[in-house]
Amino acid sequence: MTVTTLRPLPAVDVNAVSGACPLPHLGLIRAQGADAAQFLHNQLSQDFLNLDAQHAHLAAFCNAKGRMQASLLGVKLQDDELLLILSRDLLERTLKRLRMFVLRAKVQLSDATADYALWGLLGHAVPQSLADAAEPGRVFHTEAGRFISLYPAAGQVAQALYLAPAPCSAPPQPEHSPALWQWAQVLSGIATLSAPVFEQFVPQMLNYESVGGVNFKKGCYPGQEIIARSQFRGSIKRRAFIASSNQALEAGQDVFSAQRPDQPVGVVVQAAPAPAPAFAQASEQAQYFAIVSMQINALDEEGGLFAGAVNGAVLDIYELPYSLLEDI
């Protein structure tokens, strides 16, 4: 029987991908006021009451059914001011929905995208002290701005965000395109939700409980009961995987198993083309990489996996660069 074998992640040429990338596809929401931290704590899947200035929190913003409407990275600027980094194509609707819950809370929510410069740093462009910390979510301060450590690409290439008040010149590093950053983010295995996959996943379908995106000990928030039930009743049947193909992949494409040609077993969450000089081995020929969320049992079915249609883009599936939590 031919089943899907998880491939080891390809070796990446760190020298080829090191540099700074502008991130026009990301935006920022500012929460400001005496109740800013409490408000975000009540709305998101992570603990924002205990967030300090030296850490950043990954979080999900969900509807009442536990389906993600946005993924966010929260940074504390000061006691009464926090920033949320998210996909720009979800910013307006996320801001609008968050404002619906303000009621009497002492917090103002606004689009802060134009107020800050945001860059993605890869490889040797990441400050050594940050790369050596080996702790995703650490925030290091300088006079000019903040460095935020992220999970490495393919478990090998250091990644960090650089956030500074605008106007701000580019970091003194070789400049790469946003596409390189998006490819590296895919190889980190941690998806950033965007408009094509709005409200399609509970956080565990993107492995968020395993990478610091869900706190099961905090209080209630929209969708909390369903998210907790999925975790503690053993009903997690879909997971996020890294995939590649020699054909174009894009967010929102259905994923099919050869055994179930008329019924999708998953969906492409995020995709990016692979840069030509990125891999250490010339034998790595995949042109597109993606994060796919799919039924775990589809890996055990004969005939392989495909994106778009059962005769569409052939998918190779890779080992994750991090461990999944078996229990909390």
C-alpha positions as CSV (number, residue, x, y, z in Angstrom):
1,M,0.0,0.0,0.0
2,T,1.4,3.4,-1.0
3,V,0.8,6.0,1.8
4,T,2.2,9.5,2.3
5,T,5.6,9.4,4.0
6,L,6.6,12.6,5.7
7,R,9.8,13.9,4.1
8,P,12.6,15.7,6.1
9,L,12.6,19.4,5.7
10,P,15.1,20.5,3.0
11,A,18.4,22.1,4.0
12,V,18.4,25.8,3.5
13,D,21.4,27.9,2.4
14,V,21.3,30.5,5.2
15,N,23.8,32.8,3.4
16,A,21.5,33.0,0.3
17,V,18.4,34.0,2.3
18,S,19.9,36.3,5.0
19,G,18.6,39.8,4.8
20,A,15.7,42.2,5.5
21,C,12.3,42.0,3.8
22,P,9.6,44.8,3.8
23,L,6.2,43.4,4.9
24,P,3.5,45.4,3.1
25,H,1.1,42.5,3.5
26,L,1.0,43.0,7.3
27,G,-0.8,45.6,9.3
28,L,-1.1,46.8,12.9
29,I,-4.0,47.5,15.2
30,R,-3.4,49.7,18.3
31,A,-5.3,49.1,21.5
32,Q,-4.8,52.0,23.9
33,G,-6.3,52.9,27.2
34,A,-6.5,51.8,30.8
35,D,-8.4,48.6,29.9
36,A,-6.4,47.7,26.8
37,A,-4.7,44.5,28.1
38,Q,-7.9,43.3,29.9
39,F,-10.0,43.9,26.7
40,L,-7.6,41.9,24.5
41,H,-7.4,39.2,27.2
42,N,-11.2,38.9,27.0
43,Q,-11.3,38.6,23.2
44,L,-8.2,36.6,22.2
45,S,-7.0,33.0,22.8
46,Q,-3.9,34.1,24.7
47,D,-3.1,35.7,28.1
48,F,-2.7,39.4,27.6
49,L,-3.0,40.4,31.3
50,N,0.4,38.9,32.0
51,L,2.1,39.9,28.8
52,D,5.2,42.0,29.5
53,A,7.3,44.2,27.3
54,Q,10.0,41.5,26.9
55,H,7.6,39.0,25.2
56,A,5.1,38.9,22.3
57,H,2.1,36.6,22.2
58,L,0.7,34.7,19.3
59,A,-3.1,34.6,19.5
60,A,-6.3,33.7,17.6
61,F,-9.4,35.9,17.3
62,C,-12.3,33.6,16.9
63,N,-16.0,33.6,16.4
64,A,-18.5,32.0,18.8
65,K,-18.0,28.7,17.1
66,G,-14.2,28.7,17.7
67,R,-13.4,29.5,14.0
68,M,-10.4,31.8,13.5
69,Q,-11.2,35.2,12.1
70,A,-7.6,36.4,12.4
71,S,-4.2,35.4,13.8
72,L,-2.4,38.1,15.6
73,L,1.0,38.7,17.3
74,G,0.6,41.0,20.3
75,V,3.3,43.3,21.5
76,K,3.1,45.5,24.7
77,L,4.5,49.0,24.1
78,Q,3.5,50.2,27.6
79,D,1.0,49.4,30.3
80,D,-1.9,51.1,28.4
81,E,-0.8,50.5,24.8
82,L,-0.5,47.3,22.8
83,L,0.0,46.5,19.1
84,L,-1.5,43.6,17.2
85,I,0.3,42.4,14.0
86,L,-1.9,40.7,11.5
87,S,-2.6,40.1,7.8
88,R,-3.5,43.4,6.2
89,D,-6.4,42.0,4.2
90,L,-8.1,41.1,7.5
91,L,-7.3,44.3,9.4
92,E,-10.5,46.3,8.6
93,R,-13.0,43.5,9.4
94,T,-11.0,42.5,12.6
95,L,-10.9,46.1,13.8
96,K,-14.6,46.5,13.1
97,R,-15.5,43.4,15.0
98,L,-13.3,44.1,18.0
99,R,-14.9,47.5,18.3
100,M,-18.3,45.8,18.7
101,F,-17.1,44.4,22.0
102,V,-15.6,47.6,23.5
103,L,-18.9,48.7,25.2
104,R,-17.8,50.5,28.4
105,A,-14.2,49.3,28.4
106,K,-11.6,52.1,28.5
107,V,-9.9,51.3,25.3
108,Q,-9.5,52.8,21.9
109,L,-8.8,50.7,18.8
110,S,-7.2,52.1,15.7
111,D,-5.3,51.2,12.6
112,A,-1.7,51.9,13.4
113,T,-0.2,50.6,10.2
114,A,1.0,53.9,8.9
115,D,2.6,54.8,12.3
116,Y,5.2,52.0,12.2
117,A,7.8,50.5,9.9
118,L,7.8,46.7,10.0
119,W,10.6,44.5,8.5
120,G,11.2,40.8,8.5
121,L,14.8,39.7,9.2
122,L,16.2,36.3,8.1
123,G,19.4,34.4,8.9
124,H,22.4,36.5,9.6
125,A,20.3,39.7,9.6
126,V,18.8,38.6,13.0
127,P,20.9,40.0,15.8
128,Q,23.1,37.3,17.3
129,S,21.8,37.9,20.8
130,L,18.3,37.2,19.5
131,A,19.2,34.2,17.4
132,D,21.1,32.7,20.4
133,A,18.1,33.2,22.7
134,A,16.3,30.3,20.9
135,E,13.0,31.5,22.4
136,P,10.2,32.5,20.0
137,G,8.3,35.5,21.2
138,R,11.2,37.3,22.9
139,V,11.3,41.1,22.5
140,F,14.6,43.0,22.5
141,H,14.6,46.7,22.7
142,T,16.9,49.2,21.1
143,E,16.8,53.0,21.0
144,A,15.3,52.9,17.5
145,G,12.8,50.0,17.8
146,R,12.0,46.4,18.8
147,F,13.2,43.0,17.6
148,I,10.7,40.2,18.0
149,S,12.0,36.6,17.7
150,L,10.0,34.1,15.7
151,Y,10.1,30.3,15.1
152,P,13.0,29.6,12.6
153,A,12.2,28.6,9.0
154,A,12.6,24.9,8.5
155,G,14.0,24.8,12.0
156,Q,17.2,26.2,10.6
157,V,17.0,29.9,9.6
158,A,16.5,32.5,12.3
159,Q,13.6,34.8,11.9
160,A,12.6,38.1,13.6
161,L,10.4,41.1,13.1
162,Y,11.8,44.6,13.4
163,L,9.3,47.2,14.6
164,A,10.0,50.9,14.8
165,P,8.1,54.1,14.7
166,A,7.7,55.6,11.2
167,P,9.5,57.1,9.4
168,C,12.3,54.6,9.7
169,S,15.0,53.7,7.3
170,A,15.5,50.1,6.3
171,P,17.7,47.9,8.5
172,P,21.4,47.9,7.4
173,Q,21.1,44.4,5.7
174,P,20.7,43.1,2.2
175,E,17.2,43.8,1.1
176,H,15.0,40.9,-0.2
177,S,11.5,40.9,-1.5
178,P,8.4,40.2,0.7
179,A,8.0,36.9,-1.2
180,L,11.1,35.5,0.4
181,W,9.7,36.3,3.9
182,Q,6.4,34.7,3.0
183,W,8.3,31.5,1.8
184,A,10.3,31.5,5.1
185,Q,7.1,31.9,7.1
186,V,5.6,28.9,5.4
187,L,8.7,26.8,6.3
188,S,8.3,27.8,9.9
189,G,5.0,25.8,9.9
190,I,3.1,28.6,11.6
191,A,0.4,30.0,9.5
192,T,-0.7,33.6,9.3
193,L,-4.5,33.6,8.6
194,S,-5.6,35.7,5.5
195,A,-8.9,36.5,3.8
196,P,-9.2,33.4,1.6
197,V,-9.3,31.1,4.7
198,F,-11.3,33.3,7.0
199,E,-13.3,31.3,9.6
200,Q,-12.2,27.9,8.3
201,F,-10.2,26.6,11.3
202,V,-10.3,26.2,15.0
203,P,-6.8,27.0,16.3
204,Q,-5.7,23.4,16.7
205,M,-6.2,22.8,13.0
206,L,-3.2,25.2,12.6
207,N,-1.3,23.7,15.5
208,Y,-1.7,26.9,17.5
209,E,-2.0,25.2,20.8
210,S,1.5,23.7,20.2
211,V,3.3,27.0,19.3
212,G,2.0,29.3,22.0
213,G,-1.1,30.6,20.4
214,V,-3.7,29.2,22.9
215,N,-3.8,29.5,26.7
216,F,-6.1,26.9,28.2
217,K,-5.8,28.3,31.7
218,K,-7.1,31.8,31.0
219,G,-10.7,32.9,31.3
220,C,-13.4,33.0,28.6
221,Y,-13.2,34.5,25.2
222,P,-15.3,34.0,22.0
223,G,-15.2,30.3,21.0
224,Q,-13.3,29.2,24.1
225,E,-15.6,26.4,25.0
226,I,-15.4,24.7,21.6
227,I,-11.6,25.1,21.4
228,A,-11.2,23.6,24.9
229,R,-13.6,20.7,24.1
230,S,-11.6,20.0,20.9
231,Q,-8.4,19.7,23.0
232,F,-9.6,17.8,26.0
233,R,-12.0,15.3,24.4
234,G,-9.5,14.0,21.9
235,S,-11.4,15.3,18.8
236,I,-8.4,17.0,17.0
237,K,-8.7,15.3,13.6
238,R,-7.0,18.0,11.5
239,R,-3.5,19.3,11.7
240,A,-1.3,21.7,9.8
241,F,1.5,20.3,7.7
242,I,4.2,21.8,5.4
243,A,3.8,20.7,1.8
244,S,5.5,21.4,-1.5
245,S,4.6,21.0,-5.2
246,N,6.1,21.7,-8.6
247,Q,2.8,23.5,-9.5
248,A,1.4,26.8,-8.2
249,L,-0.3,26.7,-4.8
250,E,-2.5,29.3,-3.3
251,A,-4.4,29.9,-0.1
252,G,-8.0,28.6,-0.2
253,Q,-7.3,25.7,-2.6
254,D,-8.9,22.4,-1.5
255,V,-6.7,19.4,-0.8
256,F,-7.8,16.0,-2.1
257,S,-6.8,12.4,-1.5
258,A,-6.8,10.0,-4.4
259,Q,-9.2,7.8,-2.4
260,R,-11.7,10.6,-2.0
261,P,-11.8,12.6,-5.3
262,D,-15.1,14.2,-4.6
263,Q,-14.5,15.2,-1.0
264,P,-11.8,17.6,0.2
265,V,-9.6,16.3,3.0
266,G,-8.0,19.7,3.7
267,V,-7.2,23.2,2.4
268,V,-4.1,25.2,1.6
269,V,-3.7,27.9,4.3
270,Q,-0.8,29.8,3.1
271,A,1.6,29.4,0.1
272,A,4.6,31.0,-1.5
273,P,7.0,30.2,-4.4
274,A,10.5,29.0,-3.4
275,P,13.4,31.3,-4.2
276,A,15.8,29.7,-6.6
277,P,19.0,29.9,-4.5
278,A,17.4,29.0,-1.2
279,F,18.3,25.3,-0.8
280,A,21.7,23.9,0.0
281,Q,21.1,20.9,-2.2
282,A,20.5,21.3,-5.9
283,S,18.3,18.2,-5.8
284,E,15.5,20.2,-4.0
285,Q,13.4,21.1,-7.0
286,A,10.1,22.0,-5.5
287,Q,8.9,25.4,-6.8
288,Y,6.1,26.1,-4.3
289,F,5.7,25.5,-0.6
290,A,2.5,25.7,1.5
291,I,1.0,25.1,4.9
292,V,-2.0,22.8,4.5
293,S,-4.5,22.0,7.1
294,M,-6.0,18.5,6.6
295,Q,-7.4,15.4,8.1
296,I,-4.7,13.4,9.8
297,N,-6.0,10.1,8.5
298,A,-5.6,11.3,4.9
299,L,-1.8,10.6,5.3
300,D,-2.7,6.9,5.5
301,E,-4.7,6.7,2.3
302,E,-3.3,5.2,-1.0
303,G,-2.5,7.3,-4.1
304,G,-1.2,10.5,-2.7
305,L,-2.5,14.1,-2.0
306,F,-3.3,16.8,-4.5
307,A,-4.2,20.5,-4.4
308,G,-7.0,22.0,-6.4
309,A,-8.4,18.7,-7.7
310,V,-7.6,15.0,-7.5
311,N,-5.6,15.3,-10.7
312,G,-4.1,18.7,-9.6
313,A,-0.8,19.7,-8.0
314,V,0.9,16.7,-6.4
315,L,1.8,17.4,-2.8
316,D,4.8,16.2,-0.9
317,I,4.3,16.5,2.9
318,Y,7.1,17.3,5.3
319,E,7.9,16.7,9.0
320,L,7.1,19.7,11.2
321,P,10.0,21.8,12.6
322,Y,8.4,21.7,16.0
323,S,6.7,19.1,18.2
324,L,2.9,18.9,18.7
325,L,1.6,18.8,22.2
326,E,0.0,15.6,23.1
327,D,-1.7,16.9,26.2
328,I,-1.9,20.2,28.2
